[in-house]
């Protein structure tokens, strides 16, 4: 099944913030992305989160040619899927992941293919 998350995926790791007291918190840009992504996923995914998938394939389309870290984009997208599409993001639930750069687009998005065991 193909799912699409519209919008530029932010880097979860690069947008973490630390207060003067040493507490770590997630930047509001990432929080907004998570809220929007989970809402979009809930409209496309019917049913309970999968406890097992064969493979997840991610294709990231960015809004510019600026160099981005695909692994950071993957972390953010996986966290958005957790609890809606997949039960957890560990190797027992998701044994294989494929990640691709789809190119530069005026419509930045993340396309996710979920392969469920038959």
Order of alpha helices (4+ residues) and beta strands (2+ residues): beta-beta-beta-alpha-beta-alpha-beta-beta
